[in-house]
Protein backbone atom coordinates (compact mmCIF):
# COMPACT_ATOMS: atom_id res chain seq x y z
CA UNK A 1 0.00 0.00 0.00
CA UNK A 2 1.37 3.42 -0.92
CA UNK A 3 1.05 6.31 1.49
CA UNK A 4 0.35 9.91 0.49
CA UNK A 5 4.03 10.91 0.39
CA UNK A 6 5.10 8.00 -1.84
CA UNK A 7 6.13 5.75 1.02
CA UNK A 8 5.26 2.06 1.24
CA UNK A 9 3.38 0.78 4.27
CA UNK A 10 3.62 -2.99 4.69
CA UNK A 11 2.43 -4.66 7.91
CA UNK A 12 3.01 -1.54 9.93
CA UNK A 13 6.47 -0.85 8.53
CA UNK A 14 6.96 2.38 6.62
CA UNK A 15 9.63 2.23 3.92
CA UNK A 16 10.79 4.45 1.10
CA UNK A 17 10.36 1.74 -1.51
CA UNK A 18 8.88 -1.72 -1.91
CA UNK A 19 12.39 -2.95 -2.74
CA UNK A 20 13.37 -2.62 0.93
CA UNK A 21 10.34 -4.63 2.00
CA UNK A 22 11.17 -7.38 -0.51
CA UNK A 23 14.81 -7.37 0.61
CA UNK A 24 13.76 -7.94 4.21
CA UNK A 25 11.46 -10.76 3.09
CA UNK A 26 14.31 -12.36 1.13
CA UNK A 27 16.65 -12.11 4.13
CA UNK A 28 13.98 -13.60 6.39
CA UNK A 29 13.55 -16.51 3.97
CA UNK A 30 17.32 -17.13 3.75
CA UNK A 31 17.77 -17.11 7.52
CA UNK A 32 14.73 -19.36 7.97
CA UNK A 33 16.38 -21.88 5.64
CA UNK A 34 19.56 -21.66 7.73
CA UNK A 35 17.61 -22.21 10.97
CA UNK A 36 15.77 -25.20 9.53
CA UNK A 37 18.87 -26.94 8.23
CA UNK A 38 20.81 -26.29 11.47
CA UNK A 39 17.91 -27.57 13.56
CA UNK A 40 17.74 -30.63 11.32
CA UNK A 41 21.43 -31.26 11.98
CA UNK A 42 20.82 -30.84 15.72
CA UNK A 43 18.05 -33.47 15.61
CA UNK A 44 20.15 -35.84 13.47
CA UNK A 45 23.04 -35.55 15.93
CA UNK A 46 20.63 -36.06 18.83
CA UNK A 47 19.22 -39.29 17.43
CA UNK A 48 22.70 -40.40 16.30
CA UNK A 49 21.72 -40.84 12.69
CA UNK A 50 24.17 -43.09 10.83
CA UNK A 51 26.76 -41.40 8.63
CA UNK A 52 26.07 -43.61 5.61
CA UNK A 53 22.53 -42.26 5.13
CA UNK A 54 22.42 -39.90 2.15
CA UNK A 55 20.15 -37.37 3.86
CA UNK A 56 22.55 -37.12 6.82
CA UNK A 57 25.47 -36.59 4.43
CA UNK A 58 23.48 -33.92 2.58
CA UNK A 59 22.63 -32.02 5.78
CA UNK A 60 26.19 -32.21 7.09
CA UNK A 61 27.59 -31.08 3.74
CA UNK A 62 25.43 -27.96 3.69
CA UNK A 63 25.75 -27.10 7.38
CA UNK A 64 29.51 -27.63 7.75
CA UNK A 65 30.45 -24.15 6.44
CA UNK A 66 27.93 -22.59 8.84
CA UNK A 67 28.73 -24.79 11.83
CA UNK A 68 32.52 -25.17 11.52
CA UNK A 69 33.43 -21.95 13.43
CA UNK A 70 31.28 -23.09 16.36
CA UNK A 71 32.31 -26.77 16.39
CA UNK A 72 33.72 -27.68 19.79
CA UNK A 73 32.95 -24.26 21.23
CA UNK A 74 30.67 -25.75 23.86
CA UNK A 75 30.76 -29.26 25.32
CA UNK A 76 28.53 -32.10 24.19
CA UNK A 77 26.29 -32.95 27.12
CA UNK A 78 24.41 -36.26 27.15
CA UNK A 79 20.82 -36.24 28.35
CA UNK A 80 19.34 -38.88 30.66
CA UNK A 81 18.82 -41.26 27.76
CA UNK A 82 22.41 -40.91 26.61
CA UNK A 83 21.59 -38.79 23.56
CA UNK A 84 24.15 -36.08 22.84
CA UNK A 85 23.02 -32.46 23.16
CA UNK A 86 25.17 -30.51 20.72
CA UNK A 87 25.24 -27.14 22.44
CA UNK A 88 27.59 -25.78 19.78
CA UNK A 89 24.85 -26.12 17.17
CA UNK A 90 22.47 -24.19 19.42
CA UNK A 91 25.15 -21.51 19.89
CA UNK A 92 25.52 -21.34 16.11
CA UNK A 93 21.77 -20.88 15.72
CA UNK A 94 21.81 -18.14 18.37
CA UNK A 95 24.65 -16.34 16.59
CA UNK A 96 22.75 -16.47 13.31
CA UNK A 97 19.64 -15.15 15.09
CA UNK A 98 21.63 -12.16 16.38
CA UNK A 99 23.08 -11.54 12.91
CA UNK A 100 19.57 -11.82 11.43
CA UNK A 101 18.23 -9.27 13.90
CA UNK A 102 21.09 -6.83 13.26
CA UNK A 103 20.81 -7.08 9.47
CA UNK A 104 17.07 -6.47 9.60
CA UNK A 105 17.53 -3.54 11.97
CA UNK A 106 20.12 -1.94 9.67
CA UNK A 107 17.92 -2.37 6.61
CA UNK A 108 14.88 -0.97 8.39
CA UNK A 109 16.87 1.97 9.70
CA UNK A 110 18.19 2.80 6.24
CA UNK A 111 14.82 2.35 4.54
CA UNK A 112 12.78 4.51 6.90
CA UNK A 113 11.86 7.91 5.58
CA UNK A 114 13.68 10.73 7.31
CA UNK A 115 11.63 13.40 9.03
CA UNK A 116 11.42 16.67 7.16
CA UNK A 117 12.42 19.30 9.72
CA UNK A 118 11.95 22.32 7.43
CA UNK A 119 8.89 24.07 8.80
NORQUI-V278389 format. One record per residue. N is the residue number from 1. RES is the residue in one small letter. PHI is phi in whole degrees, -180 to 180 (* if undefined). PSI is psi in whole degrees, 0 to 359 (* if undefined). OMEGA is omega in radians with two decimals (999 if undefined). Layout:
{{N & RES & PHI & PSI & OMEGA} {N & RES & PHI & PSI & OMEGA}}
This chain:
{{1 & x & * & 133 & 3.13} {2 & x & -96 & 134 & 3.07} {3 & x & -81 & 180 & -3.12} {4 & x & -67 & 327 & -3.07} {5 & x & -92 & 11 & 3.14} {6 & x & 88 & 12 & 3.13} {7 & x & -91 & 157 & 3.13} {8 & x & -102 & 132 & 3.08} {9 & x & -115 & 116 & -3.11} {10 & x & -133 & 112 & -3.14} {11 & x & 53 & 43 & 3.07} {12 & x & 84 & 0 & 3.13} {13 & x & -104 & 127 & 3.11} {14 & x & -97 & 128 & -3.14} {15 & x & -133 & 163 & 3.11} {16 & x & -75 & 330 & -3.05} {17 & x & -149 & 156 & 3.10} {18 & x & -70 & 340 & 3.12} {19 & x & -61 & 319 & 3.13} {20 & x & -64 & 320 & 3.13} {21 & x & -64 & 315 & 3.12} {22 & x & -65 & 324 & 3.11} {23 & x & -64 & 317 & 3.10} {24 & x & -64 & 319 & 3.10} {25 & x & -63 & 320 & 3.12} {26 & x & -65 & 318 & 3.11} {27 & x & -66 & 319 & 3.08} {28 & x & -60 & 318 & 3.13} {29 & x & -64 & 315 & -3.12} {30 & x & -63 & 315 & 3.14} {31 & x & -69 & 327 & 3.06} {32 & x & -63 & 319 & 3.08} {33 & x & -62 & 319 & 3.11} {34 & x & -64 & 315 & 3.13} {35 & x & -61 & 317 & -3.10} {36 & x & -65 & 314 & -3.09} {37 & x & -71 & 326 & 3.07} {38 & x & -69 & 321 & 3.09} {39 & x & -66 & 323 & 3.08} {40 & x & -61 & 317 & 3.10} {41 & x & -63 & 320 & 3.11} {42 & x & -59 & 314 & -3.13} {43 & x & -67 & 318 & 3.13} {44 & x & -63 & 321 & 3.08} {45 & x & -68 & 322 & -3.13} {46 & x & -64 & 318 & -3.12} {47 & x & -88 & 3 & 3.13} {48 & x & 55 & 54 & 3.12} {49 & x & -64 & 139 & -3.10} {50 & x & -66 & 146 & -3.09} {51 & x & -69 & 337 & -3.08} {52 & x & -79 & 351 & 3.12} {53 & x & -73 & 133 & -3.06} {54 & x & -62 & 319 & 3.14} {55 & x & -61 & 319 & 3.12} {56 & x & -64 & 317 & 3.10} {57 & x & -62 & 318 & 3.12} {58 & x & -61 & 312 & -3.12} {59 & x & -65 & 317 & 3.13} {60 & x & -65 & 321 & 3.13} {61 & x & -61 & 317 & -3.09} {62 & x & -84 & 341 & 3.12} {63 & x & -98 & 344 & -3.13} {64 & x & -56 & 314 & 3.12} {65 & x & -63 & 331 & 3.13} {66 & x & -80 & 323 & -3.00} {67 & x & -91 & 336 & -3.03} {68 & x & -53 & 317 & 3.13} {69 & x & -65 & 340 & -3.09} {70 & x & -102 & 351 & -3.09} {71 & x & -61 & 126 & 3.13} {72 & x & 79 & 3 & -3.14} {73 & x & -66 & 318 & 3.11} {74 & x & -120 & 155 & -3.10} {75 & x & -72 & 158 & 3.02} {76 & x & -90 & 119 & -3.10} {77 & x & -110 & 124 & 3.09} {78 & x & -78 & 144 & 3.07} {79 & x & -85 & 188 & -3.09} {80 & x & -63 & 331 & 3.14} {81 & x & -87 & 359 & 3.14} {82 & x & 89 & 3 & 3.11} {83 & x & -77 & 137 & -3.12} {84 & x & -77 & 133 & 3.02} {85 & x & -101 & 108 & -3.09} {86 & x & -83 & 89 & -3.10} {87 & x & -67 & 335 & 3.11} {88 & x & -65 & 325 & 3.10} {89 & x & -68 & 321 & 3.10} {90 & x & -66 & 323 & 3.08} {91 & x & -65 & 322 & 3.09} {92 & x & -63 & 315 & 3.12} {93 & x & -63 & 321 & 3.12} {94 & x & -66 & 320 & 3.12} {95 & x & -65 & 320 & 3.09} {96 & x & -67 & 327 & 3.09} {97 & x & -66 & 320 & 3.10} {98 & x & -66 & 315 & 3.11} {99 & x & -61 & 319 & 3.11} {100 & x & -60 & 313 & 3.13} {101 & x & -61 & 314 & -3.11} {102 & x & -66 & 319 & 3.12} {103 & x & -63 & 315 & 3.12} {104 & x & -63 & 320 & 3.13} {105 & x & -64 & 319 & 3.11} {106 & x & -65 & 318 & 3.14} {107 & x & -66 & 317 & 3.13} {108 & x & -65 & 322 & 3.13} {109 & x & -67 & 323 & -3.12} {110 & x & -81 & 341 & -3.11} {111 & x & -95 & 349 & -3.14} {112 & x & -71 & 142 & 3.08} {113 & x & -70 & 140 & 3.12} {114 & x & -81 & 149 & 3.14} {115 & x & -74 & 137 & 3.11} {116 & x & -88 & 109 & -3.05} {117 & x & -92 & 359 & 3.13} {118 & x & -79 & 108 & -3.13} {119 & x & -97 & * & 999}}
